[in-house]
Amino acid sequence: MKPHVLPLFLAAACGVSSTSSPDDAVPDAGASSAEALAKVCPAESHTASCSSVTGFAAPLENCASYACTTKLGVSLTTEIDVPKCKKTWAWTHDEIRHWTDANGEDRYACVYTPSGASASHPRALLVFFHGADGGADDLYNYTGLRDLAPSADLSKDGNQPGILVASMQGRNLNWYGPDGDNSHFDHQYRDLASPSCNPDVRSADQLIDDLVARGVVDRNRIYLAGWSNGAFFAQMYGIARQTVATPGGNRVAAVIAYAGADPYGGDTAEQSACETARPVTSIPIDLIHRSCDTIVACDAAQLGFDLSPTYQVDEWTHQLSTTMHDTHVDEHVIDDDAQPATGCDPGCTFVRGGLNHVRWPDGQRNDGAVDWEPKMMDFLRAHPHA
C-alpha cells in the first residue's frame, strides 16, 4: 500500500492516478531482445482459474485491457503510469528507463548509476519493488535508499562507494484480493521459468539483463528490495532467480523484504486452490516487519480487520525455516518507532497497524525512530551470490 494514501486507507479505500508519458524517457537501447525471448503464453485474464503449477492459470489482465475499478469506485483504464524518477519537490531526475515488453506493454523504471561505475570498477545493483497502489517514485519520496546510493559501499573490500539503484514501476492490474484494482507486481501467476510468461518476472529479467549489459554491474551483487506487495514479489522472484538465471545469465544474491509475507498462497481464503509448492531455497532474506501491522499481519491475532487478507508473517517465517529449509533468513520484528520488538503486539489496533505498514523504516520522520537502512546495506554487503 502506498504511504501517501493513508487517509484513503483509513476510509478503507485506495486509488491510482495516471500520468502522461514524459519526453525525456530513455528508450532501452541495450534491450536484450525481448521478442526473441517470447514463448507461447496464456492470454491475460480477469478470471481467477487456478493451476497447481503456476497458482493462477494466466497473468492478471491489465487495466487498459479490462475495465478496472478502484476501491473509491474510480474507473482505471491505463496500463501503467509513468514515473518522474525524482522526489516530488526536486528539479532534476534520474534516468527514466522505458522499454516495450515481449507482449507489447510499456514498462518503466527509474535508474540511478553512481559516478565511477565502470567495467573495471563495477558496482552492486539494487532493484526496488514498490507496494500496491504505489509507484517507482516511492523510492524517492518514502525511503532513503536513493539518498544512500551515492555513498553506500556493498563491495567486499569496502573501497567502491556507490550502488546502482533501479526502481521498477508496477502495472495497473485487475487484482484478486483485498488491495483492489491498482498498481501491483503479479505474484499470483507464478510462471518462474526463464524466460517467463509472467510479464513482471519477464520485465524484471529484462531490466536486470539490460543493466548488466552496460558493463557496470557486479554480477555477484544483484540485490532486491521490496515493500508490501513489492516484498511478496521480490521474495518470489529472488528465490526463483537465485538458482535459475535470467535469460541473460544473471542471478539474485539476496533480498530485503519489508512488510511482506508468503507469495505462494492465495490472497483470499477462496484462493486456497491457487496455492503452489514452496521450493527449497538458501537465498539470504532480510525480513523486516512491524509488531503491529493490520495490512500484512504479524500473526493470526492481527487477522480479521476489514483490509487484512489471509497472509501473516509468522506463518511465512515458519514456512521458510521448515518446508523451504532456508537457514539464511534474518527476521527483525520492530515496533512503531522501529525499535526491536520481542514479538507480535497483542494490543495492535487497526489504525496503528495501518500507520506502521505505510512507513518504511528509514528514520526519515526525524522523531527518534530507528533507521534500518544502514543495517539493510550491511546485510546485502555480507551476502554476495555464492
N, C-alpha and C positions, 0 to 999 in steps of 0.2 A: 504494500500500500504506500502511496506517495505521501511524504511528510506534509506538504502544504495543503492537502485535502482533509486535514484533521477536522475542521468544522463539518465537513460532509460526512466524515466517518461517524461523528457523534450523532448525526442525523440518520445514520445507517444508510449512507449513500456515497457513491464515488462517481466522478465524471472525468472525461477526457476532452481536452481542447486540441484542435488541429492547427498546424502551421503550414505556411506555404513553403515551397522549395526555394532555398537561397541561391543566388547567382554564384556564390563562392564555394559551393560544394565541390570537393575534389573527386574526379572520377577515378575509379580503381584501375589505373593504367597497368599495374603489375598483376592483374587478376589471374587466378590460377585456372582459367578456362572452365568456368562453372558448367557451361554447356557440355563439355566433354565428360563431366562427372555425372551427368544426368542419367538416371535409370528409370525403368518403368515404375512409377509411383502411383499410389491411390490418390484420387482426387480429394481435395479438401472437402470436409463435410461438417455440417452442423448437427449431425445425428450421432449420438454417443453410443455407437455399437462397440463392443469390446472384443479384444483379441488376447489370448493367453500369452502371446509373444511380445506384442507392442503396446499393451494396455488398450488405448483407443485404436480402432482399426484403421484410422486415417488421420491426417493432420487436421487441426482445427481450422475452420474456414475464417478468412479474414473479413473485416467489416466493409471492404469495398465489394466483396462478392455476396455477402449475406447481410441483410439489414440488422445491425446490432442496435441495442438499446441500453444505455447506461442505467444505473440504479436511480438516477434522477429522472428517468424517462426521456432522456435526450437521444435523438437518433444519431448514430455514429456510422458514417459512410466512408471514412478514409481508411486506406490500407495501413498507412504508417505516418507518423508525424516526423518532421524534420527538426533535429536538434540544433541549437545555436552554438553548442560546444564552448560555453563560457558561463561565468557567473552572471546572474541576471543583470547586475549593475555594472558589469565590465564592458570596456570598449572593444578590446581585442579578443580573438577567439583562437582555439586550437584548430587543427585540420578537421574539416567536416568531410569525412570519407563516405563516398557514395558508390554503390555497385548494384548491379541487377542480378538477382538470383537466377538459378537454372530454370525456375518456373516463371520468370519474367517479373518478379516482385522487386520493387525498390527496397534497398537496405541502406542503413546509415550507421556510422559510428563516429565518435569523437576520438581523435588520436593526438596524443602528446608525445613528441620524440625529444629526449634531452640532448643538449649540446654535448658533443664529444662522442656520441654513439657512432660506431663505425664497424666495418668488418674486422678490423684488428682490435677493437675495443667494444664488443657487443654488450648490450645491456639486457637486464631482465625485462620481461613483458608481463604486465598485469592487465587482464581483461575483466571489466566490471559489468555486472548484470543488475539492472535496477529492479525495483519492486513493481507489483501490479499497479496500474494507473500512473506509473512513473515514466521517466524518460532518461535518455543518456545524460541530460543536463543535471540530473540529480547528483551525479558525481561531483559537480562543481558547487551546487547550491546547498547540499545537505551532508557532504562528507568533506574531510580534509585530505583525501588521498591525492587529489591533483596538486594541492599545495605541497605535499611531501615529495612529489615525483622528481623535482629537480635535484634534491639533495639525498633522497633515500638511496642506500647502497646495499644491494642484495647479492653482491659478489662474494666469493669465498675469501678473497684476500683483503676486502674492505678498501680498495683504492679505485673504485669505479662508481662514483656518485651519479645518480640519475637513473630512472627507470622509465621505460615506455609504458604509457597507460592508454588503453583503448576502452571506451565506454560504449557499449552496443545499444542501439535503440530497438526496443521490442515492437512487435506488430500489434495493431488493434484487432482483437480476436473475439469471436463468439465463444465465450468461456463457460465451461461447465464447472460450477462451484460457487461458493459464496461471494467471490470477488465481483462477479458480474462481467458484462462486456466492457473491455477496456484494453489497454496495452499490457501484454504478457509475453513471457517466454514459455513455449509449449513443452511441458514435461509430461503431458498426458498421453501423447503419441510417442512411444519410446522406440523408434527405429534408430538404433545406435550403431548401425553398420557404417562402414567408411568406403564409399560415400553413403550418405543417409538420405532418406525421403522426408525426414522432419526438417522443414525449412529453417528452423532456428539452429538445429545442430549443424545442418549443412552450411549455413551462413557463418556460424562461429568458426567452423573448419576453414572456410574461405578467408575470413578476416585474419585468422592466425597465420595461415599459409602465405597470404599476400604480404603481411608484415615481416615474416621471416624471410621471404624472398628479397626484401630490401637489403638484406645482409647485415642488419644492425642488431638483431635479436639473438641473445644467448639461448640456444635451443634446449639447453638443460634447465632453463629457468623461465618456463612459461607457466604463469600462475593465474588463478581465477579468484574473483571476489564477488559475492552475491548477497543481495538484501531481500528478504521475504521471498516473493515469487522468484526473484533472481537467485536466491540461495538454494531453492529447490532445484532450479535448472543447473546452476553451477556445480552442485554436488553430483547430479546425474551425469552431466556432460564430463566432468572431471574424472569420475570413476570409469566411464567408458573410454576416455582418451588417455588415461594413464598407460593402458596396455595396448589398445588398438589405436594406431596412429591415424591422424588426419590423412586425407588423400595426398597431402604434401609431405607426409612422413614425420609430423610433429606430435609430441606427446605433452600432456599436462603434468606438472610436477607436484602441485599442492593446491588446496582450496581454502579460502576464507569464507565461512558461511555465517551470516548474521540473521537471526530470526527466521530460520528455515528448518524444515523437518524432512520427513520421508518422501522422496519424489516418486516412489514406485507404487504408492497406494492410490486409492480414489479420493477425490476432493470432497465427496459426499458419501453418506452411507449407502446410497443407491448404486454407487460405482464400485462396490466391492468386487464385482466380477471383472473389473478392469485392472485389478492389481496384477503385477508381474513379479517374477522371481527376483530376489535381491542378490546380486552377484557377490562372490568372494572378492575382496579388494584389499590392497595395502596402501591406498593413497593417503597421504597426510591431510587431515581436515582440522582446521581451527574452527571449532563450532562454538559460537558465542550467542547467548540468548538471555533474555531477561527472566528474572524470577517471577515476574508478574507480566503476562502478555495475553491479551484476550483475542488476538488475531491468529497467532500461532502459539497454542497453549504450551505452557511449561510442563504441565502434567494433566492427568484426567480430571482433576478437581477444577481446572480452569476451562474445561469444555462446557458447552451449553449456552454461552452467550449468543445473541442473535447473529453476530457476524463470525462466530467461531466455527470453523469447519471441523472435520474429524481428526485431523492430524495433531500430534503433540510431540514435543521434543524428547521427553524422556523415553517414549516408546521407540523413537528413531535411534537414540544412542544405544538402546538395548539391542536393536537390530544390527547396528554397526559392529558391536562387540561380540555378538553371538552368531547369528546367521551369516554375517558377512566377514567375520574374523579379522576386522580391521583393528590392529593394535597401534595405529598411528593417529588416533583421534585425541585432540586436546579439547576438552569441554570446559567452557567458562560460563558459569551462571553469574549474572550481575544484577544488581538491584536498580532502583530508579535513578540513582546517581552514578551508575556504572561501577559501584564498589563491588568487590567479590562477595557473592552470597553463598550460603551453605546449602541451599536447596530452593525448591519452589515455594512461593509465598502463599500461605493458606488464607491470607487476608486480602488477596488480589481483588480489585474491583474492575468493572467494565471500563470506566474512564481512565483509570491509572494504567490498565493494561494496554489500552489503545494508544495512550501517550507514549508509553515505553516502546511500543512496536514501531512507531514512526520516527523515533530518534536514533540515528546512527551513533554508536558510542565513540565519538571523536573529541569530546571535551570542548566543542565549539560554543556551548551555551555560556561559557565564562562564569559558571556558578559553582565551581569546585568539582564538577563531575570528572571522573577519571577518563583520560584519553587512552583508548585501547589501540589506536592505530600504530604507535611505535612497537607495541607488542605484536601486532599483526605482521609488521615488517620483520621483526626478529624471527617469527615462526617461519615465514617464507624463506628467509635467508638460510635457515637451518635445514631446509628441505628441497634441495635441487633434485631433478629427476635422477633416479639411481641408474 
